[in-house]
Amino acid sequence: MANESKPSAKNAGVKNNALRRSSARLAAVQALYQMDMTGISGAAVVAQFLDSASREDWLEEKLVEFDKTLFGALVTGVSAKREGLDEIVGASLSGDWTVGRLELVLRRILEAGAFELTERTDIPPRVVITEYVDVAHAFYAGQEPGLVNGVLDKIARSFRDGEMAGSAAARS
């Protein structure tokens, strides 16, 4: 059919960029976890992940080529600000939960999400929350993605409430 619409190159590029950023977030959480397991510094892990041959050894699955700039910013930023991020995450947990009680991968997901919400104001908070809920789904099949959603939503409302209120009004 001659009239079938094909995805425009622009739309394909936007989708590819979004996929590259999503892959960067997943790789960053894996790198942060790997740092914990090996004791290797953030800079060394970033260098190893950016080397595609080394990355294959670190990752269980092949990722879409990820956004290297975002990946590096996440790994180095979370590493440098971990103590403050843990305070932010801890203040957003409910009940008797503490950051220390969180499983390590879950903790790294929340730290990376908190980092983006507090430091990367160029990214809409709803995008950050959705992205890290998706990352949580890559690791967990239980209630953990819901916990990530709730904690990051609370952090977003604490640090970027105007944007959260604006997006809620736009949906109404």
HUZI-V88938 format. One record per helix or strand of 3 or more residues. SS is the DSSP state (H for helix, E for strand). FROM is the first residue (numbers start at 1). LEN is the number of residues. Records with the same first field share a line. If there is no record, write none. Layout:
# HUZI-V88938
SS = FROM-LEN ; FROM-LEN
This chain:
# HUZI-V88938
H = 9-30 ; 42-9 ; 52-7 ; 68-25 ; 99-3 ; 104-16 ; 125-15 ; 144-16 ; 161-11
